[in-house]
């Protein structure tokens, strides 16, 4: 465990995140990162974004060409997730209600 990943620091950050009010109209978080951080992207954000009231979380992994959409926010968590690959059409639910074309996304070199 690094000096930045202590239980005390995590508890303080979670308390701070819960105190935040997302900007008016903020309905989706899109995250794409060149350095994979599964603990942050797949655990921390999936846990914390619902607590912040963000109903949609779209995770784009340019190294693997993966796309994951977390949605159906209720009871403090996401209850649906859709998984696809670059080139698939991502079904973005209401309030947007459209399909996101991902054919133009470019994978990072391995």
PyMOL commands that set and color helices and strands:
alter all, ss='L'
color gray80, all
select helices_A, chain A and resi 7-19+38-51
alter helices_A, ss='H'
color red, helices_A
select strands_A, chain A and resi 28-32+56-61+66-74+77-85+89-92+98-101
alter strands_A, ss='S'
color yellow, strands_A
deselect
rebuild
show_as cartoon
